[in-house]
Amino acid sequence: MTIKRGEDWGATVPRPADGRTAESDAEVARLVAADDDRPVIVTGGDLHRTIGSPRPTDTALRLPIDVIEVEADGSTFTAVAHVVLRRPGRLGWWRGPLVAAMNAEFIGDWDVATRAHPNDGRFDVVVVDESLGARERWQARRRLPTGAHVPHPAISITQRTEASFTFERPVAVFVDGVRRATTTAVTVRIQPDAAVVHA
């Protein structure tokens, strides 16, 4: 059952001896989607940082998590941390539409969705309006490490369980930091309590 406000999340258990270690969000997603009952131990990535970057000991946190199902370009992908839609190329952050569906709070050093929780039954949708200019994007980027990029009239954050996005021009679809598709239509939906990880 997804977490409710004020409730404890997960439990402390002995560290699994047969656990599969994942150092990145993409690796966590691959392992939780695999047909394998062995525990997944998260040791790195944005999901790991969101849950407090616990250090390995003889015990571990056993945590239920939601996952995001992504439909793009005729394929389905699994995300545990985030899905980012933006123009292709190195300058994709600096022009055009930008959308992030966040199950975790962070993308690298950026505190993108300060209220996002990996087990609340929804994801945070951060939308940067296409009209936001390069100078304003640079200013917002400078504030991202502390989560101070909002409020801003051209940046919106909502919470959803499902969302579909269409674009006039193709966008690159990054699933847990890995480019998976280029398309004009993407659907994301939450799968509550879809996996359990250890950290």
Secondary structure, 3 states (H helix, E strand, C coil): CCCCCCCCCCEEEECCCCCEEECCHHHHHHHHHCCCCCCEEECCCHHHHHCCCCCCCCEEEEEEEEEEEEEECCEEEEECCEEEEECCCCCCCCCCCEEEEECCCEECCEECCCCCCCCCCCEEEEEECCCCCHHHHHHHHHHHHHCCCCCECCEEEEEECEEEEEEEEEEEEEECCEEEEEEEEEEEEEEEEEEEEEC
